[in-house]
Amino acid sequence: MKKILYSFILLAMLSTLLSAKTYHWKKGTTFLSFLRNNGIPQKLYYNLDSDDKELIAEIRSGQKYSIKKNRILIPITDELQIQIIGKKKLSLEPIPFETLKGSIHLTVKKSFEKELYAKTHSKGLLKSLKSAYTSLNLKKIKKGDKISIFYEQKRRDGKAIDNPKILASHITINKKSYYNYLAKDGKHYDSLGEEYKKIKKSYTPYIRPIQNTRVSSGFTHRRFHPILHRYKAHLGIDYANCTGTPIKSTAKGKIIYRGWKGGYGRCIKIQHANGLVSLYAHMSRYRKGLKVGSWVPQGKIIGYVGSSGRSTGAHLHFGMYKNGKAINPARYVRVTKHKTLVHKLKGKDYIALRKKVVHYRNKFKKLRKNGGKPLYIKKNNYLVMRDNRAKKVNL
């Protein structure tokens, strides 16, 4: 009996020793000083590329991090964390999360916004619903209209992260039905494959550096790099195009850098008003006559598309920075539209959508009867579900 008790106590002590301890990042601590204070070689930091170093610089005082045995985890965004194993390995890894699925049906009595919030306490669900029905004026929803939603939301450490993702929904406005389904491309379509998107005429002081081109990779804090074969930040937008395609200045400004910049290859940086800086990378060549200190107007050709530096093919990497911090260029750059365009699915994509329509047909019928099982945002952003089930996402 004593041996069993002793073994239990020893096991409990080992469990305590091996469990992760949580700390807070101290004010004034740099990442290099953190490595030095913990006896970790600083060369692990210097071996990182510029994007990763830039992201690591965003660690703020008060940030929680954990140490378990010889493993250190430091979150730097909602999606990425620094992982240090012993004194030999430092990498940026995705942060695991749970995905909870919810559903809700309501018949509007007065205000659908207030009633939807009362059942979920989620402002994000309303934002996602409006985003899913871009071309539909939800202000027309009146008393007696109905709303049915199937959705999912990420949860980490019990708290909600990001806005909910609408998987399928159905809204009736004055007895007219509007079904909505999320397709593989991340866009929302009606039952016949027409996208719920109305492109309006818009203007911006910042233009696309390349016109009539496609985005091959967007801004994200977590992307699987095609060359390095690991997760890392992609702090800009990639525009795929042919070598030699002219690159234009997004706005007027002063050239503050022109030259080779590591993995970015041939690169130009332009200082604009309001603390904004634009970056153009992987150029094949620069326009003649431009140098550091040159002033350029909006739309002036500054160079040509190429594949210099760390690149898998001809494209422009376009970045924007606000007071030294990387920001999503899509927030500032808009393509001016003069027509209303509606994208429609075809071929295999259309067939896949129609299968989804059939899949949800009976689900909508059941949802109208039982009212659904909505996710609920509690105090301090804790996310709970009534049936208490969660789907684990393995990364």
Residue pairs with C-beta under 8 A, 6 or more apart in sequence:
18 68
18 69
19 68
20 66
20 67
20 68
20 73
21 66
21 67
21 68
22 64
22 65
22 66
23 64
23 65
23 66
23 67
24 61
24 62
24 63
24 64
24 65
25 34
25 59
25 60
25 61
25 62
25 63
25 64
25 65
25 74
26 61
27 61
27 62
28 61
29 61
31 45
31 56
31 57
31 59
32 42
32 45
35 41
35 42
35 44
35 45
36 42
38 72
39 87
40 84
40 87
40 90
41 87
44 84
44 88
44 89
44 90
45 53
45 56
45 90
47 90
48 56
48 90
49 228
49 232
49 262
49 263
49 310
50 261
50 262
50 263
50 264
51 232
51 233
51 234
51 235
51 263
52 92
52 232
52 233
54 233
54 235
54 326
55 76
55 77
55 80
55 92
55 221
55 233
55 235
55 326
56 76
56 82
58 76
58 77
58 325
59 74
59 76
63 74
63 75
63 76
64 75
65 72
65 73
65 74
65 75
66 72
66 73
70 85
70 86
71 83
71 84
71 85
72 82
72 83
72 84
73 81
73 82
73 83
74 81
74 82
74 84
75 81
75 82
75 95
76 82
76 92
76 221
77 221
77 222
77 233
78 95
78 156
78 161
78 162
78 221
79 94
79 95
79 220
79 221
79 222
80 92
80 93
80 94
80 95
80 221
80 222
80 231
80 233
81 92
81 93
81 94
81 95
82 90
82 91
82 92
82 93
83 89
83 90
83 91
83 92
83 93
84 90
91 230
92 230
92 231
92 232
92 233
93 231
94 222
94 231
94 395
95 156
96 156
96 393
96 394
96 395
97 154
97 155
97 156
97 161
97 393
98 154
98 155
98 156
98 390
98 391
98 392
98 393
99 152
99 153
99 154
99 155
99 390
99 391
99 393
100 152
100 153
100 154
100 155
100 375
100 383
100 385
100 389
100 390
100 391
101 150
101 151
101 152
101 167
101 385
101 389
101 391
102 120
102 150
102 151
102 152
102 153
102 164
102 372
102 373
102 374
102 375
102 385
103 148
103 149
103 150
103 151
103 367
103 372
103 373
103 374
104 116
104 119
104 120
104 147
104 148
104 149
104 367
104 371
104 372
104 373
104 374
105 146
105 147
105 148
105 149
105 367
105 368
105 370
105 371
105 372
106 112
106 115
106 116
106 119
106 146
106 147
106 371
107 144
107 145
107 146
108 115
108 141
108 142
108 143
108 144
108 145
108 146
108 147
109 115
109 143
110 143
112 138
112 141
112 145
112 147
113 126
116 125
116 126
116 129
116 147
117 123
117 126
119 374
119 376
120 374
120 375
120 376
120 377
121 376
121 377
121 378
122 153
122 160
122 164
122 375
122 376
122 377
124 153
124 160
124 162
124 163
124 164
125 149
125 151
125 163
125 164
127 163
128 151
128 163
128 164
128 165
128 166
129 138
129 147
129 149
129 166
129 169
130 138
131 166
131 188
132 166
132 169
132 180
132 182
132 188
132 196
133 169
133 171
133 178
133 180
133 188
133 196
134 188
134 196
134 197
134 198
135 196
135 197
135 198
135 342
136 171
136 173
136 178
136 196
138 171
140 173
140 174
141 147
141 171
141 173
142 173
142 174
145 171
145 172
145 173
145 174
146 170
146 171
146 172
146 368
147 169
147 170
147 171
147 172
148 169
148 170
148 171
148 364
148 367
148 368
148 372
149 166
149 168
149 169
149 372
150 166
150 167
150 168
150 169
150 360
150 363
150 367
151 164
151 165
151 166
151 167
151 169
151 375
152 164
152 165
152 167
153 160
153 162
153 163
153 164
153 165
153 375
153 383
154 160
154 161
154 162
155 161
155 383
155 390
158 382
158 383
159 380
159 381
159 382
159 383
160 377
160 381
160 382
160 383
164 375
165 182
166 180
166 182
166 188
167 181
167 182
168 179
168 180
168 181
168 182
168 356
168 360
168 363
168 364
169 179
169 180
170 177
170 178
170 179
170 180
170 364
171 177
171 178
171 180
172 178
178 190
179 190
179 191
179 357
180 188
180 189
180 190
180 196
181 188
181 189
181 190
181 191
181 353
181 356
181 357
181 360
182 188
183 189
183 345
183 349
183 352
183 353
183 356
184 349
184 352
185 349
187 195
187 197
187 343
188 195
188 196
188 197
189 195
189 196
189 345
189 353
190 196
191 357
192 344
193 344
193 345
193 346
193 349
193 350
193 353
193 354
194 342
194 343
194 344
194 345
195 342
195 343
195 344
195 345
197 342
197 343
198 340
198 342
199 337
199 339
199 340
199 341
200 337
200 340
201 336
201 337
201 338
202 334
202 336
202 337
203 334
203 336
204 332
204 333
204 334
204 336
205 251
205 298
206 250
206 251
206 329
206 332
206 333
206 334
207 248
207 250
207 251
207 298
207 299
207 333
208 239
208 250
208 333
208 335
209 239
209 247
209 248
209 249
209 250
209 278
209 280
209 316
209 318
210 239
210 241
210 245
210 246
210 247
210 248
210 305
210 316
211 248
211 335
213 239
213 240
213 241
213 245
214 239
214 240
215 237
215 238
215 239
215 240
216 238
216 239
216 240
216 315
217 223
217 234
217 237
217 238
218 234
218 237
218 238
218 328
218 330
219 234
219 235
219 236
219 237
219 326
219 328
219 329
219 330
220 233
220 234
221 233
222 231
222 232
222 233
223 231
223 232
223 233
223 234
224 230
224 231
225 231
225 232
225 234
226 312
227 310
227 312
233 326
235 319
235 326
236 279
236 281
236 317
236 318
236 319
236 320
236 326
236 329
237 317
237 318
237 319
237 328
237 329
237 330
237 333
238 315
238 316
238 317
238 318
239 315
239 316
239 318
240 313
240 314
240 315
241 305
241 314
241 315
241 316
242 305
242 314
243 284
243 304
243 305
243 306
243 307
243 314
244 284
244 304
244 305
244 306
245 304
245 305
245 314
245 316
246 301
246 303
246 304
246 305
247 280
247 283
247 301
247 302
247 303
247 304
247 305
247 316
248 298
248 299
248 300
248 301
248 302
249 270
249 278
249 296
249 297
249 298
249 299
249 300
249 302
250 270
250 272
250 278
250 298
250 318
250 320
250 329
250 332
250 333
251 270
251 272
251 273
251 276
251 278
251 298
252 272
252 295
252 296
252 297
252 298
253 270
253 271
253 272
253 273
253 278
253 295
253 296
254 270
254 271
254 293
254 294
254 295
254 296
255 268
255 269
255 270
255 271
255 290
255 291
255 292
255 293
255 294
255 295
255 296
255 302
256 269
256 270
256 271
256 277
256 292
257 267
257 268
257 269
257 292
258 267
258 268
258 269
258 286
258 290
258 291
258 292
259 266
259 267
260 266
260 267
260 308
260 309
261 267
261 281
261 309
262 309
262 310
263 309
263 310
264 279
264 281
264 282
264 309
264 310
264 317
265 281
265 282
265 283
265 306
265 307
265 308
265 309
265 310
265 311
266 281
266 282
266 283
266 284
266 285
266 286
266 303
266 306
266 308
266 309
267 279
267 280
267 281
267 282
267 283
267 309
268 279
268 280
268 283
268 286
268 290
268 302
268 303
269 277
269 278
269 279
269 280
270 277
270 278
270 280
270 296
270 302
271 277
272 278
274 322
275 322
275 323
276 320
276 321
276 322
276 332
277 320
277 321
277 324
278 318
278 319
278 320
278 321
278 329
279 317
279 318
279 319
279 320
279 321
280 302
280 303
280 316
280 317
280 318
281 309
281 316
281 317
281 318
281 319
282 305
282 306
282 307
282 308
282 309
282 311
282 314
282 315
282 316
282 317
283 303
283 304
283 305
283 306
283 308
283 316
284 303
284 304
284 305
284 306
284 307
284 308
284 314
285 303
285 304
285 306
286 302
286 303
287 301
287 302
287 303
287 304
290 296
290 302
290 303
296 302
305 314
305 315
305 316
306 314
307 313
307 314
307 315
318 329
318 333
319 326
319 329
320 326
320 327
320 328
320 329
320 332
320 333
321 327
345 353
373 385
373 386
373 387
374 386
375 383
375 384
375 385
376 383
376 384
376 385
376 386
377 383
378 384
